[in-house]
Amino acid sequence: MPNTVVDLGPAKFVRLPSEGIIAAAVALALPRRPRIVLASVFGVVLGALTLVNALDMGFKQYLGRSFNAILDWSLLGDAESYLEDTLGRTATLAVSVGAVVLVLLLFVLLALATVRLSNLLARHPGRATRGTLIAGVVWITCSSFGVQLAGGVPLAADSTANTLEIKARQVKDTLHDEAEFQKVAKVDAFGNTPPDQLLTSLRGKDVVFTFIESYGRSAIEDPIEAPGVDNTLAVRTQALAKAGFHAKSGWLTSATYGGSSWLGHSTTMSGLWVSNQQRYRTVMASDHLSITKAFQKTGDFDTVGVMPGIQKGWPEQSYYGLDKVYNAFQLGYKGPKFSWSTMPDQYALQQFQDRVHSKKPADGKSRMSFVILTSSHQPWAPIPKMVPWDQLGDGSIFNAIQKAGNKASDVIADTTKSRQEYGKSVQYSVTALTEWLERYGNDNTVLVFLGDHQPIARVSGNHASRDVPISIVAKDPKVLDAIDSWNWTDGLRPAHNAPVWKMSAFRDKFLTAYGSTPHPKTN
């Protein structure tokens, strides 16, 4: 069985498995009781490997990587929550129960099947021995001469053994990575920088960092998604220019793909490559300086987070250095959910304006805000629509829009619809954010907005990059002059050949560009 959806096909299932031939030979040599025990164990192992292959398929399709047997079990709970928000409680319960039943049946039936086959071999030892020898000779011959089926699939297979080897090596590498990353996280080029030498060029500014969910390169360059998104970026660039705002844009290569947005957030802010949950936990427990914490450390900025996707305790607030955080339940929303998204981006931004941005910080401080938008989260159905800003109220205006929108179940399994609706969702989020800036921004507003990751492979493609767009927008020309050496593209749409950096490189480049002096910390 292959471990990717794209490799599924009849040719994969007509190959000669080396492990089956070896197992048959061993079974023929064993007495009855040891043979049955070994056959049962073999069946359970096959069940486990089949489950791992299925998980690999899902993870590669959604997150662009294979399943990690040490780190990824916790993500299954997030997957269940996503399904509940998308399909409802009843459907999610049915899927969860069905999945558990299928897994149990997989283990039981494969164990029974291998025991039955071993008994069949034992009842016909002569024919079984000849058949095993012939199969072994054919396997060795095909392997030696590289005999292939249609599509270049080798007839002689040893994929089960390879899977075991790969997963064992993955476990070893994961454990090794934990120790090595802890050492890396202790080294910080700005860890000992005094407060008065941090972000000196942004004192007095109103800085807003915003992540747009699933805003990836494919939104700008995919032939189905790009026309609408590119037009939106062009229109919004012109509208901002009329309001006195100008922008520069480039590309960052995200540490995650298809999901796990918090890895993209933490990579951008920490300057560390936070590519898995283990690294994330290490960073969140460290004192490695984040961009947001640097603003707090100066003592000249109030720091606020607006997180409409947070629906439970969020201890990460301390790492990010946020004095105050507004979660999904603290923004006064009375309208409907839009699938996973708790509220439309436009509403979240208006609440940010009313509760935070419109109010001057105490003691004459400036402000740094950290805003996470959610409307472009999969399954991209239903999608909110822009409404007059002065009619947002408590969000009830969105009831009719939500009811008239597409059903998640009609979009989630349709690749073409998913790509189309994904593009529309990005257009909505970009429009909401830039209209907010046009409407409420001032001479001191500096907006940095970017994507957290590319959308899932079914939308972005099986071989898509991990690049996401990033833009810095401001009225003050000195803000963009400070990054002139970056060679970013003018406007909200980065050119295809605009510079591409690893997402983890952004922190140091940003801190340096805006007046921070490195004072390294090594332990």
N, C-alpha and C positions, 0 to 999 in steps of 0.2 A: 504494500500500500504506500503510495507517495505521501509526502507531507505538505504538498501545496495543491491548491484547487486547480491551478492551470495544468498540472501534470496528470490529473485524473483522466483515465482513458483505458480502453480494453487491453492495450498492449502491456500496460503495467501489471496486469493480473494474469498473464499467461506465461510469465517467466519461470525459470527453474530456481527455487530458493535453496541456497546451499544449506541453510539451517534445517530445513525440512529433511533433506537427504541425510545429514548427520544425525538428526534426531531419530530417523527411521533405523539407521544402522545401530545406534545405541539401544533403542527399544528391542531390537531383535536379539541383542546379546544379554539382556537382563532377565532375571526371574520375574515371575508375575507381580509380586508385591512391589518391589523397587520400580518395576516398569510403570505400574499404575501411578505410583507417587510421582515419578519423574514426569510422566505424561501430564498429570494434573498441574504440576508446577510450570511445565512448558506452556500449557494452555493459559494459565494466569499471566505469565510473562507476555505472551502474545496479546492478551487482553490489555495489559498495561501499555504495551508499545502501540497498539491500535489507538488507545485513548490519547496517548502522547502525540501520535500523528494527527489525530483529529484536532487536538488543541493547537498544534503547529499550523494546521490549515487556517484555523480561525485567527490566530495571532498574526500570521503573515498577511492575511487578507485585510485585517483591520489595523494592525500596528506595524506592519512591515518587518517583522522579525519573528523568530521562532519562540516557542513557549519555554520559559525558564522554570525548571522544576523546583528551584529553591525560592525564587522571588515572586512568582506570578500568581500564586494561589489566592493572595489577597485581592487581586483584580477581579476574581470571579464574583465577589460581592458587589463590586462597582458595576459589573456587567448586569447583574440581576437588578440593581437599582435603575440602570439605564433602560432595561426592558420594561420595568414597571412604569416608568415615566412615559415610555413610548407606546406601549401596547396595553397598559392597564394592569391592575393587580391580579385579576382572574386569569388572564392569558399568561402572565408571568408565572403564576403559581402552577399552571398546567404545564408550561415549558420546563420549569424547574423539576417538578415531580417526574415528568416524562424523561428528562435527562438522567436523573438518578436511576430510574428503572432501567433505562437503556444501558447504562454503565454496568449495573449489577447483572443484567442479562448477558452482556458482552463477556464478562468474566466467567460466569457460570457456564454458558453455552460453549465457549471456547475450551474450557477445561473438560467438559463432557465430550466434546468433539475429539480432542486429542487422546483422551482415554479410549474412546471407541475405535479410533484409528489404530492405536497401539494394540488393542485386542484383535483387530482384523489382521494386522501383520502377524501376530502370534499364532493365529489359527491357520495361516497359510505361509509358513516359514520359507518353503522352497521358492515359491513365486515371489514372495516379498524380498528375499535376498537377491534374486536375480534382478528384480525391478530396481532395487536400491543400487546395485552395482552398475546397471545400465544408466540410471539417472546420474550417478556419480561421474561415470566416464563422459557422458554427454555434457555435463556441467563443466568439467575440466577442459574438454575440447573446445566448447563454445567460449569459455573464458580465455583460453590461450590464443584463439584465433579472432577474438573480438566479434563474434557473431552477434548481429543486431536484428531486432524486429523493425517494423515500420516506424518511422520517426526517430531512428537512431537509438532505440531503447535496447540495452544489452539483454540477450536471452538468459545469460547466467547472472543470477542476482544474489547479492549478499547484503541487501539493504537492512535486514533486521540486525545483523551484527554491526553494521555501520552506524545504525541509529543508537544502539547501546554504547558504542564507543564515543560517538559525538555527545550524547547526553552525559556520560561519565566525565568527559573532558570539560563539558560546560559547568558541571558541578565544581570541579577542581578550579577552573578559571574564575568562577564566581567567588569562591572562598578566597582565592589569591587576590582578586580585584578589591575585595573589601579592605584588606590590610594595606594594599598599595594606595588606594584612594584616600584612606585616612591620613597617610603621610602627605599626599598632594594637597589635601584640604588645609593642612597646617601652614602651608607656604602662601603668603599673601603679600603682593607688591605694595598694597596700600594699608596693610594691617596695622601699622604703627604711625600712620599719617596723622598729625595733630588736627583737631577740628578746624583751626583757622587756615589750614592749607588744603581743605577739601572743597571742591566745587565753587571756587571763588568767583568764577565768571557767571554763575547763576544766582548769586545773592540778589534778592529783590524780585526774582522771577516766580511765576506761578507755573510750576512744572507738573505735567500730567503724563504718566505712563499708562498706556492702554494696550491690552492684548485683545485682538479679535479672534474668536474661536475658529480654528481650521482655515485660516486665511493663508493659503499657500501659493506657490508659484503657479500651480495648475489653474488657479482662478484667473490668472492674468495671461496665461499662454495656451491653455487647452482650447481647441477649436470650438467646442460646444459652450464652455463656460466663459471664455475670454471676451467675446464681443460685448456682452452686456456689462461685464465688470470693467473692461477698458473704457467703455463709453462713460460709465459712472465716474471713474477716476478722472477722466478728462473734464467732464462737466464740473465736478467738485473742485478740481484744481483751479479752473477759471472762476468759480464762485468765490473761493477763498482769496484768490488774487484781487478780486474786486473789493473784498473786505480788508485788504491790506496784508493778507497772510501769504507766505511763500514756503515752499517745501523742497526738501531733497530726499531721495529714496535710494535704497540699495537692497542687497539680499543677505540674509543670514541662513546658515545651514542648521536646522533644528536638531536637538539631541533626541527628539522623539518623532513619531510618525503615526498619524491616524487617530491618536488619543493620548491619554496620560498627559494632559495639558500642563500639569504642575511641573513636569520635568522641563518643559520649555520655559516656563516662568522662572524657575530656579536657576536654570543654566544662564539665561540672559542676565539675571540680576546678580548672581554670585561670581560669574566669570569662571566657573568650573563646569566640566562636561558631565552633567547629571543625567545619565542615560538609562538609569534603572532605579527601582524603588529603594534598593539598598544604599546607593549613592545619595539619593534624596534624603533618607533618614540621617545619614552621616552629616550632610550639609546642614540640615535643619537643627541638628544638635550642636553645631560648631559655632564659633564666633567669626568665621570667615566673612569679611565685609561685603554686604550686598549694596547695590546702588541705592536702594531705598533707605537702608540703614545709614549710608554715608550722609544723606540729607538730614536724617535725625541727629547724627553725631555732630554736625556743625553747630547745633543749638540755635540756628537761625530759621529753621523750617518746622512748621507743624506737618505731621505726616498722617495721611488718612487713606484708608482702603475702602473701596466700594466693590463688594463681591456678591452679586446676585446669584451666583452659582453655589455659594456656601450655604449649606442647610444643616450644619452641625458644628460642634466645637472646632476651632481652627487655631491650634497652638502655634502654627507657623507665624502668626502675627508678631511674635517676639523676634524671630529671626529677621523678618523683613523690616523691623524697626518702625511699625505703624502705631501711632498713638491711639488711633481709633479705627475700628472696622465696622462697616455696615454690611450685614449679611442679608440673605433673602427675606428674612422675617422682620427686618428693621427699616424697610423702605416703603411701608404703607401700601403695598400693592394689593388690590382687591379684584383684579381681573383674572382671566384664565391662564393656565400654563400653556406654553407652546411646545408640546412634547417635553423634552428634557429641560428646556429653558424655562426658568421660573417666571420670567417676565420679559417683555420686549426691551431691546437695547435703548430705544428712544425713551421709554419710561425710566429706566435705570439712570440714564444720563440727565433727565430732568430732575430726578431726585438728588443726584449728585450736585446739580446746580443749586437746588433749593436748600439742601441740608449742609452743603460744604462750600462749593465754589463761590456762591454769592455772599458768603459771610467772611469778613476779614479776620484773620487769626489774631489771637490775643498777643499783647506785648509787641506789636509791630512786626511780627515774624512774617516770613513768606510761607508758601505752602507747597508741598509735594504730595500728589495724589496718585494712587495705584488703583486702576479701574480695570476689571475683567468683564468683558462683554460675552454674552452667551447665545445670542439669537441665531448664529450660524453653526450651532452644534447639530450634528447628525441626530435624527434622520432627515432634517430639512423639510419637515412637514408637520403641522402647518407653519407658514412663515408670516410674521407680522407685516403690516403695511404702515407707512408713515401717515400720521394724522397731524392736524394742526397742534403746535406745541402748547397753545393756551387751552386746549381741550383735553389734555391728558388726564387731569383729575386724579382719581385713585386707580386708574387703569381699567375701569369697567367698560370704557369705550372699545376695548379690544375683544369683548365677548362676541360681537357679530363677525369680526374679522377672523377670529379663531374658528368659529362654526362654519364659515364659508370656505375655509382653507382646505388643502388636501389632507387626507388621512395618512398618518405615518405608515400604516400597513400597506397602502397603495404605492408608496414611494420607496420604502426601505429595501424591497427585493427587486426593484427595477433599476438597472444600471443607468439607462438613458435618462429616466425621470430623476434619479438621484443626482446625476451630473447637472441637469438643467436647474433643479431646485436648489442645489448647492450654490450655483452661480448667483441665483436670485437672492439667496440669504446673505451672501457676501456683499452684494450691492446694497441691500437693506442696512447692514451693519456699518458699512463705510459711509453711506448717506447720513444715517443717524448721527454718527460721530462727527462728521465734518459740518453738518448743519448745526450741531451743538456749538462747535468752535466758532462758526460764522456768526451765530446768534449771541453767544455769551463770552467769547474770547476777548481779551484786551491787549494792550501794548506789551504787557509783561507775560502773557500766556505762552508757554512752550509745550507743544504736544508731541510726544514720542509714541507712535503706535505701530504695531507689528502683529504678525500672526504667531501663534504658538506652535503650529505644526501643519503639515499637509493633511488634506482629508484622506479617508481610507482608500486602499488600493483600488477598490471597485469604482471609485470616482476619479482618483488622480492617475491611475494606471499602475500596472505591476512593476514597472521599472522607473517610476517617477523619482525625481530627486527629493531631498528633504528641505529644499530651500523655501523660505518664507520672505515676503516683502517687509521692509521696515522703512518708516518715513519720520522725519523730524520737521515740524511745522512751527513757524513763529513769525511775528511781525518785525521784531527787532532784527535788522540785518546782521548784527554782530553774532547772533546765535548761529546762523547758517555759515557765516564767514569762518567761524571757529572750526568747522568740519570741511572746509573747502578742499583740504588735502586728501580727503577720503575719496574724492572723485565720484560721488554719488550723482544720480540723475536729477535734474531739476523737475519738480512736480511730484505728484503722488504715485506715478507709475514708474517703477525702476526699469531701465532698459534691459534687454536680454543679456547684454554683456557688461552690465554694471558690476562693480566689485562684489564678490561673494566671500564672506567670512564665516568661520565657525561661530555659532551663537555664543559660545563661551568667550570669544575674543571681544565682544562688545563692551563688557564692563570696563576693562582697562582703557580701551580707546575712548569711551565716553568720559570717564573720569579725567583722563589726561587732557582731552580737548577742552574741557570746561574748568581748567585751572587747578586740578589736584596734583599734588607733589608726591611721588612715590616714597614711602618709607617702609621697606620690606619687613615682614614678620615671618620668621622661619619655624616657629614652634608654638 
